[in-house]
Amino acid sequence: MNPCADDRILNILPTPNHPNGTRRCVKRDGTLGRRVLAYMAANNPVTAAAVAECPQDSVWNTRSLRCVKRTGKKGRQIINGRDGFPQPQAGQNLRRVVCPAGTLWNNVTKRCNRAAPAAAAAADIPAPTTNTITTNYRGRAYTAEIEFHGEFMNARESKMLFDDLSTTNWDYMYERSPFSGIQKNARKMKWYSELPNAVYSFSNNSVGGVTISSNEYTERGLYPNPLTPVIREIRRRMMLYYNPGGDLPENYFNSVLINFYEDGKDSVAWHSDDDKWLGNNFVVPSITLGAERDFLLRSKSDHSEEYTYTLSNGSLLFMKGMTQDGFQHTIPSIPKRHPSYRKGRINLTFRRVVPSLIDNNAKGISFTQFKHHIFTFLNSVITDEERTVIRESTSPKDIYRFILDINKRKRNRR
């Protein structure tokens, strides 16, 4: 029984701090409410059946949680996007149209579009470009194995998937910085995982994520969203390349981080995908949709030699071996004169999070700890009134904007 009002639902999403959820009532049609409903569907066969199996002539009403006739007033509003609901997450068929076999729901066209054809048999997959690079780091030899498939998807398939994923309710990650107090990651992102307690903190400096459309704040990191049908289809095709023999389960890679580079100025700094919960000698598949961008690789010990791979639209790159242990990679920004500068790029990096290693991963910092850091960082340049503003802030986004205003005032006084 739902103890909340009709338009609300009890938050039962497990997190590291709240294994049984916060047990608070949240808006049923809000970002968090929809996540709770998706979690319920994934963990309750009865609910899942109700969500997934509307008749062909009906659509799913996410407010009333029932199927309504497509030709009725409410059904027409839902199909035409005039129902007042927030945009669904990429590939997530919140309209609950049951598409015919061989098609997938497209959030942009609001239609069942023909799904990408099944990938060819392993024998028909073109041979990839492979490179093996060895380096010495801290007295040990590390070998990176890079496998590149330039024609993983054709242009039509890539555009359809790019358009669909571009409707995602993106997040920004905020992190503590010793130089500016706080920094916002230079790209939009979304974290998906089949493990409900896999909260993704980039490091122990992660303050948390803020959903752009709703300003919802998730403390310490990005909370996992259920994999959508489109993401599952992309994973299925990728597994045909990674595991042509079919001896691994289709959900071997149980998580994915999706990054959205809006234009050529968005980038990611030198780093390694060496999260503790991934274990040892793991593989990271990386899929590019949209604008072509350069991927640079370098040794952790010798930064003078860089290896460049051009990630084209519809390409697939596997980082294998000890790539994350002995090497770093980056997607640098590009100049405005570059032909791809004004084009967007979506990147999916799949990961296999080992459930028993989740507690070993970075935990980020609480918002209270972060406020103490900001007070120390701004100790000599803020007034008591400004301290009160920070103390009453409920999101790192507010503090980020506040510090930008302080820096702007300082520049204007010069």
DRENKEBA-889364 format. One record per residue (C-alpha): residue in one letter; x negated, y negated, z negated. Coordinates in steps of 0.25 Angstrom, whole numbers, plus 5000, padded with zeros to 4 digits. Example, Ala and Ser with C-alpha at 12.3 -4.5 7.8 and 13.67 -1.06 7.14 Angstrom:
BEGIN
code=A; px=4951; py=5018; pz=4969
code=S; px=4945; py=5004; pz=4971
This chain:
BEGIN
code=M; px=5000; py=5000; pz=5000
code=N; px=4995; py=4986; pz=5004
code=P; px=4995; py=4977; pz=4991
code=C; px=4993; py=4965; pz=4999
code=A; px=5003; py=4956; pz=5007
code=D; px=5008; py=4960; pz=5020
code=D; px=4998; py=4952; pz=5028
code=R; px=4986; py=4957; pz=5020
code=I; px=4979; py=4970; pz=5017
code=L; px=4970; py=4975; pz=5006
code=N; px=4955; py=4974; pz=5009
code=I; px=4950; py=4989; pz=5007
code=L; px=4937; py=4987; pz=5016
code=P; px=4925; py=4993; pz=5008
code=T; px=4913; py=4984; pz=5007
code=P; px=4900; py=4986; pz=4999
code=N; px=4906; py=4977; pz=4988
code=H; px=4920; py=4982; pz=4989
code=P; px=4920; py=4997; pz=4992
code=N; px=4935; py=4997; pz=4992
code=G; px=4937; py=4984; pz=4998
code=T; px=4940; py=4971; pz=4991
code=R; px=4955; py=4975; pz=4989
code=R; px=4959; py=4961; pz=4992
code=C; px=4971; py=4958; pz=5002
code=V; px=4966; py=4952; pz=5015
code=K; px=4974; py=4947; pz=5027
code=R; px=4978; py=4959; pz=5035
code=D; px=4975; py=4952; pz=5049
code=G; px=4962; py=4946; pz=5045
code=T; px=4949; py=4951; pz=5048
code=L; px=4947; py=4958; pz=5035
code=G; px=4961; py=4963; pz=5035
code=R; px=4959; py=4969; pz=5049
code=R; px=4946; py=4976; pz=5044
code=V; px=4954; py=4982; pz=5033
code=L; px=4965; py=4987; pz=5042
code=A; px=4954; py=4993; pz=5051
code=Y; px=4947; py=5000; pz=5039
code=M; px=4960; py=5006; pz=5035
code=A; px=4963; py=5011; pz=5049
code=A; px=4949; py=5017; pz=5050
code=N; px=4951; py=5024; pz=5036
code=N; px=4965; py=5028; pz=5036
code=P; px=4970; py=5037; pz=5047
code=V; px=4985; py=5033; pz=5045
code=T; px=4981; py=5018; pz=5047
code=A; px=4972; py=5021; pz=5058
code=A; px=4983; py=5028; pz=5066
code=A; px=4993; py=5017; pz=5064
code=V; px=4983; py=5007; pz=5069
code=A; px=4978; py=5014; pz=5081
code=E; px=4990; py=5021; pz=5087
code=C; px=5000; py=5011; pz=5091
code=P; px=5008; py=5016; pz=5103
code=Q; px=5004; py=5011; pz=5117
code=D; px=5016; py=5001; pz=5117
code=S; px=5012; py=4995; pz=5104
code=V; px=5001; py=4987; pz=5097
code=W; px=4995; py=4986; pz=5083
code=N; px=5000; py=4975; pz=5075
code=T; px=4989; py=4972; pz=5065
code=R; px=4998; py=4963; pz=5056
code=S; px=5009; py=4973; pz=5054
code=L; px=5000; py=4986; pz=5056
code=R; px=5010; py=4992; pz=5065
code=C; px=5012; py=4995; pz=5080
code=V; px=5020; py=4985; pz=5088
code=K; px=5026; py=4985; pz=5102
code=R; px=5017; py=4979; pz=5112
code=T; px=5029; py=4972; pz=5119
code=G; px=5034; py=4966; pz=5106
code=K; px=5032; py=4952; pz=5102
code=K; px=5021; py=4956; pz=5092
code=G; px=5015; py=4966; pz=5101
code=R; px=5014; py=4955; pz=5112
code=Q; px=5008; py=4946; pz=5102
code=I; px=4997; py=4956; pz=5098
code=I; px=4993; py=4960; pz=5112
code=N; px=4992; py=4945; pz=5117
code=G; px=4984; py=4941; pz=5104
code=R; px=4995; py=4932; pz=5099
code=D; px=4997; py=4939; pz=5086
code=G; px=4989; py=4930; pz=5078
code=F; px=4979; py=4941; pz=5074
code=P; px=4964; py=4938; pz=5073
code=Q; px=4956; py=4944; pz=5085
code=P; px=4953; py=4959; pz=5084
code=Q; px=4939; py=4963; pz=5082
code=A; px=4932; py=4967; pz=5095
code=G; px=4938; py=4980; pz=5101
code=Q; px=4948; py=4981; pz=5089
code=N; px=4961; py=4984; pz=5095
code=L; px=4969; py=4977; pz=5084
code=R; px=4981; py=4976; pz=5094
code=R; px=4981; py=4991; pz=5093
code=V; px=4985; py=4993; pz=5108
code=V; px=4983; py=5008; pz=5111
code=C; px=4975; py=5007; pz=5123
code=P; px=4975; py=5019; pz=5134
code=A; px=4964; py=5029; pz=5134
code=G; px=4952; py=5023; pz=5141
code=T; px=4954; py=5009; pz=5137
code=L; px=4951; py=4999; pz=5125
code=W; px=4958; py=4987; pz=5119
code=N; px=4951; py=4974; pz=5124
code=N; px=4953; py=4963; pz=5114
code=V; px=4950; py=4952; pz=5125
code=T; px=4960; py=4957; pz=5135
code=K; px=4970; py=4963; pz=5125
code=R; px=4971; py=4975; pz=5134
code=C; px=4967; py=4989; pz=5135
code=N; px=4955; py=4989; pz=5144
code=R; px=4948; py=5001; pz=5150
code=A; px=4938; py=5006; pz=5141
code=A; px=4923; py=5008; pz=5145
code=P; px=4922; py=5021; pz=5153
code=A; px=4916; py=5033; pz=5145
code=A; px=4901; py=5032; pz=5146
code=A; px=4894; py=5041; pz=5155
code=A; px=4888; py=5054; pz=5151
code=A; px=4874; py=5054; pz=5145
code=A; px=4868; py=5059; pz=5158
code=D; px=4875; py=5047; pz=5165
code=I; px=4870; py=5036; pz=5156
code=P; px=4858; py=5028; pz=5162
code=A; px=4845; py=5030; pz=5156
code=P; px=4842; py=5019; pz=5146
code=T; px=4830; py=5010; pz=5145
code=T; px=4821; py=5014; pz=5133
code=N; px=4809; py=5008; pz=5126
code=T; px=4801; py=5014; pz=5115
code=I; px=4793; py=5003; pz=5107
code=T; px=4784; py=5007; pz=5095
code=T; px=4779; py=4997; pz=5084
code=N; px=4771; py=4998; pz=5071
code=Y; px=4778; py=4991; pz=5059
code=R; px=4773; py=4991; pz=5045
code=G; px=4763; py=5003; pz=5049
code=R; px=4773; py=5012; pz=5055
code=A; px=4777; py=5014; pz=5070
code=Y; px=4791; py=5011; pz=5075
code=T; px=4797; py=5015; pz=5088
code=A; px=4809; py=5008; pz=5094
code=E; px=4817; py=5015; pz=5105
code=I; px=4826; py=5006; pz=5113
code=E; px=4836; py=5012; pz=5123
code=F; px=4843; py=5002; pz=5132
code=H; px=4855; py=5005; pz=5141
code=G; px=4858; py=4993; pz=5150
code=E; px=4871; py=4999; pz=5156
code=F; px=4878; py=5004; pz=5144
code=M; px=4891; py=4997; pz=5148
code=N; px=4895; py=4990; pz=5161
code=A; px=4898; py=4975; pz=5162
code=R; px=4913; py=4977; pz=5162
code=E; px=4913; py=4986; pz=5149
code=S; px=4903; py=4976; pz=5142
code=K; px=4912; py=4964; pz=5145
code=M; px=4925; py=4971; pz=5140
code=L; px=4918; py=4975; pz=5127
code=F; px=4911; py=4961; pz=5125
code=D; px=4925; py=4955; pz=5127
code=D; px=4931; py=4964; pz=5117
code=L; px=4920; py=4963; pz=5106
code=S; px=4919; py=4948; pz=5108
code=T; px=4933; py=4947; pz=5101
code=T; px=4926; py=4952; pz=5088
code=N; px=4928; py=4944; pz=5075
code=W; px=4914; py=4941; pz=5074
code=D; px=4906; py=4939; pz=5061
code=Y; px=4894; py=4930; pz=5057
code=M; px=4884; py=4936; pz=5047
code=Y; px=4878; py=4926; pz=5037
code=E; px=4865; py=4928; pz=5030
code=R; px=4856; py=4922; pz=5019
code=S; px=4844; py=4914; pz=5024
code=P; px=4832; py=4909; pz=5017
code=F; px=4831; py=4898; pz=5028
code=S; px=4845; py=4893; pz=5030
code=G; px=4852; py=4899; pz=5018
code=I; px=4862; py=4906; pz=5027
code=Q; px=4862; py=4910; pz=5042
code=K; px=4873; py=4915; pz=5051
code=N; px=4869; py=4926; pz=5061
code=A; px=4867; py=4921; pz=5075
code=R; px=4878; py=4930; pz=5081
code=K; px=4892; py=4935; pz=5078
code=M; px=4893; py=4950; pz=5074
code=K; px=4903; py=4961; pz=5069
code=W; px=4899; py=4973; pz=5061
code=Y; px=4907; py=4986; pz=5063
code=S; px=4905; py=4999; pz=5056
code=E; px=4912; py=5012; pz=5053
code=L; px=4907; py=5011; pz=5039
code=P; px=4916; py=5002; pz=5031
code=N; px=4905; py=4999; pz=5020
code=A; px=4894; py=4995; pz=5031
code=V; px=4893; py=4980; pz=5028
code=Y; px=4882; py=4975; pz=5037
code=S; px=4872; py=4965; pz=5030
code=F; px=4861; py=4962; pz=5039
code=S; px=4852; py=4960; pz=5027
code=N; px=4852; py=4956; pz=5012
code=N; px=4854; py=4942; pz=5017
code=S; px=4868; py=4945; pz=5024
code=V; px=4878; py=4936; pz=5017
code=G; px=4890; py=4942; pz=5026
code=G; px=4898; py=4940; pz=5038
code=V; px=4909; py=4930; pz=5042
code=T; px=4919; py=4933; pz=5052
code=I; px=4920; py=4921; pz=5061
code=S; px=4935; py=4922; pz=5064
code=S; px=4940; py=4924; pz=5050
code=N; px=4928; py=4919; pz=5041
code=E; px=4929; py=4932; pz=5034
code=Y; px=4916; py=4934; pz=5025
code=T; px=4910; py=4948; pz=5023
code=E; px=4900; py=4947; pz=5012
code=R; px=4886; py=4952; pz=5014
code=G; px=4888; py=4957; pz=5028
code=L; px=4897; py=4961; pz=5039
code=Y; px=4908; py=4971; pz=5035
code=P; px=4911; py=4982; pz=5045
code=N; px=4922; py=4982; pz=5055
code=P; px=4928; py=4995; pz=5060
code=L; px=4923; py=4999; pz=5074
code=T; px=4932; py=4994; pz=5085
code=P; px=4937; py=5003; pz=5097
code=V; px=4928; py=4995; pz=5106
code=I; px=4916; py=4997; pz=5097
code=R; px=4918; py=5012; pz=5096
code=E; px=4919; py=5013; pz=5111
code=I; px=4906; py=5006; pz=5113
code=R; px=4900; py=5015; pz=5103
code=R; px=4905; py=5027; pz=5110
code=R; px=4898; py=5023; pz=5123
code=M; px=4886; py=5019; pz=5116
code=M; px=4885; py=5033; pz=5109
code=L; px=4885; py=5040; pz=5123
code=Y; px=4872; py=5033; pz=5125
code=Y; px=4866; py=5035; pz=5112
code=N; px=4871; py=5049; pz=5110
code=P; px=4874; py=5055; pz=5123
code=G; px=4874; py=5069; pz=5117
code=G; px=4886; py=5066; pz=5109
code=D; px=4880; py=5072; pz=5096
code=L; px=4882; py=5060; pz=5088
code=P; px=4896; py=5055; pz=5083
code=E; px=4902; py=5043; pz=5091
code=N; px=4902; py=5035; pz=5078
code=Y; px=4887; py=5037; pz=5075
code=F; px=4885; py=5022; pz=5076
code=N; px=4895; py=5018; pz=5065
code=S; px=4892; py=5003; pz=5065
code=V; px=4890; py=4991; pz=5075
code=L; px=4886; py=4977; pz=5074
code=I; px=4891; py=4968; pz=5085
code=N; px=4884; py=4955; pz=5088
code=F; px=4890; py=4944; pz=5096
code=Y; px=4880; py=4934; pz=5103
code=E; px=4889; py=4923; pz=5108
code=D; px=4878; py=4917; pz=5117
code=G; px=4863; py=4916; pz=5119
code=K; px=4860; py=4909; pz=5106
code=D; px=4866; py=4920; pz=5097
code=S; px=4854; py=4930; pz=5093
code=V; px=4849; py=4939; pz=5083
code=A; px=4835; py=4938; pz=5077
code=W; px=4825; py=4948; pz=5076
code=H; px=4829; py=4960; pz=5067
code=S; px=4831; py=4975; pz=5066
code=D; px=4843; py=4983; pz=5064
code=D; px=4837; py=4990; pz=5052
code=D; px=4849; py=4991; pz=5043
code=K; px=4846; py=5001; pz=5032
code=W; px=4860; py=5008; pz=5034
code=L; px=4855; py=5012; pz=5048
code=G; px=4845; py=5022; pz=5042
code=N; px=4832; py=5026; pz=5051
code=N; px=4829; py=5027; pz=5066
code=F; px=4843; py=5022; pz=5069
code=V; px=4848; py=5018; pz=5083
code=V; px=4855; py=5004; pz=5086
code=P; px=4863; py=5004; pz=5099
code=S; px=4865; py=4989; pz=5104
code=I; px=4875; py=4986; pz=5115
code=T; px=4876; py=4973; pz=5122
code=L; px=4889; py=4966; pz=5128
code=G; px=4888; py=4953; pz=5135
code=A; px=4876; py=4944; pz=5137
code=E; px=4863; py=4950; pz=5140
code=R; px=4853; py=4947; pz=5129
code=D; px=4838; py=4951; pz=5126
code=F; px=4835; py=4961; pz=5115
code=L; px=4821; py=4959; pz=5109
code=L; px=4814; py=4970; pz=5101
code=R; px=4800; py=4968; pz=5093
code=S; px=4792; py=4975; pz=5083
code=K; px=4794; py=4971; pz=5068
code=S; px=4779; py=4971; pz=5067
code=D; px=4775; py=4964; pz=5081
code=H; px=4784; py=4953; pz=5085
code=S; px=4775; py=4949; pz=5097
code=E; px=4781; py=4960; pz=5107
code=E; px=4795; py=4960; pz=5110
code=Y; px=4804; py=4969; pz=5119
code=T; px=4816; py=4964; pz=5126
code=Y; px=4828; py=4971; pz=5131
code=T; px=4839; py=4964; pz=5138
code=L; px=4852; py=4968; pz=5133
code=S; px=4862; py=4967; pz=5144
code=N; px=4877; py=4968; pz=5144
code=G; px=4882; py=4982; pz=5141
code=S; px=4869; py=4987; pz=5137
code=L; px=4865; py=4997; pz=5126
code=L; px=4852; py=4996; pz=5118
code=F; px=4848; py=5007; pz=5108
code=M; px=4838; py=5004; pz=5097
code=K; px=4832; py=5017; pz=5093
code=G; px=4821; py=5023; pz=5085
code=M; px=4814; py=5013; pz=5075
code=T; px=4818; py=5001; pz=5082
code=Q; px=4824; py=4994; pz=5070
code=D; px=4813; py=4999; pz=5061
code=G; px=4801; py=4993; pz=5069
code=F; px=4807; py=4983; pz=5078
code=Q; px=4816; py=4970; pz=5078
code=H; px=4826; py=4965; pz=5089
code=T; px=4833; py=4952; pz=5092
code=I; px=4842; py=4946; pz=5102
code=P; px=4837; py=4932; pz=5104
code=S; px=4845; py=4920; pz=5108
code=I; px=4843; py=4915; pz=5123
code=P; px=4842; py=4901; pz=5129
code=K; px=4854; py=4894; pz=5134
code=R; px=4849; py=4895; pz=5149
code=H; px=4850; py=4910; pz=5148
code=P; px=4861; py=4916; pz=5156
code=S; px=4867; py=4924; pz=5144
code=Y; px=4867; py=4913; pz=5134
code=R; px=4881; py=4910; pz=5135
code=K; px=4886; py=4924; pz=5135
code=G; px=4889; py=4932; pz=5123
code=R; px=4883; py=4946; pz=5119
code=I; px=4889; py=4956; pz=5110
code=N; px=4880; py=4967; pz=5104
code=L; px=4884; py=4980; pz=5097
code=T; px=4873; py=4986; pz=5089
code=F; px=4878; py=5000; pz=5083
code=R; px=4872; py=5006; pz=5071
code=R; px=4874; py=5019; pz=5063
code=V; px=4875; py=5015; pz=5048
code=V; px=4872; py=5026; pz=5039
code=P; px=4883; py=5026; pz=5028
code=S; px=4873; py=5031; pz=5017
code=L; px=4864; py=5019; pz=5020
code=I; px=4874; py=5008; pz=5019
code=D; px=4869; py=5004; pz=5005
code=N; px=4855; py=5003; pz=5010
code=N; px=4859; py=4991; pz=5020
code=A; px=4858; py=4976; pz=5017
code=K; px=4869; py=4971; pz=5008
code=G; px=4868; py=4956; pz=5011
code=I; px=4871; py=4946; pz=5000
code=S; px=4884; py=4942; pz=4993
code=F; px=4890; py=4928; pz=4995
code=T; px=4887; py=4925; pz=4981
code=Q; px=4872; py=4928; pz=4983
code=F; px=4872; py=4920; pz=4996
code=K; px=4878; py=4908; pz=4989
code=H; px=4866; py=4908; pz=4978
code=H; px=4856; py=4909; pz=4990
code=I; px=4863; py=4897; pz=4996
code=F; px=4863; py=4889; pz=4983
code=T; px=4848; py=4892; pz=4982
code=F; px=4845; py=4888; pz=4997
code=L; px=4852; py=4875; pz=4996
code=N; px=4849; py=4872; pz=4982
code=S; px=4843; py=4858; pz=4984
code=V; px=4852; py=4853; pz=4996
code=I; px=4866; py=4855; pz=4991
code=T; px=4875; py=4848; pz=4982
code=D; px=4884; py=4854; pz=4971
code=E; px=4896; py=4851; pz=4980
code=E; px=4889; py=4859; pz=4991
code=R; px=4886; py=4870; pz=4981
code=T; px=4900; py=4872; pz=4978
code=V; px=4904; py=4873; pz=4992
code=I; px=4894; py=4885; pz=4994
code=R; px=4899; py=4891; pz=4981
code=E; px=4913; py=4891; pz=4986
code=S; px=4910; py=4896; pz=5000
code=T; px=4916; py=4909; pz=5003
code=S; px=4908; py=4913; pz=5016
code=P; px=4894; py=4911; pz=5021
code=K; px=4899; py=4904; pz=5033
code=D; px=4904; py=4893; pz=5024
code=I; px=4890; py=4892; pz=5018
code=Y; px=4883; py=4893; pz=5032
code=R; px=4891; py=4881; pz=5037
code=F; px=4888; py=4873; pz=5024
code=I; px=4873; py=4875; pz=5026
code=L; px=4874; py=4871; pz=5040
code=D; px=4882; py=4858; pz=5035
code=I; px=4871; py=4855; pz=5025
code=N; px=4860; py=4857; pz=5036
code=K; px=4867; py=4848; pz=5045
code=R; px=4869; py=4837; pz=5035
code=K; px=4854; py=4838; pz=5032
code=R; px=4850; py=4836; pz=5046
code=N; px=4860; py=4824; pz=5047
code=R; px=4853; py=4817; pz=5036
code=R; px=4839; py=4818; pz=5042
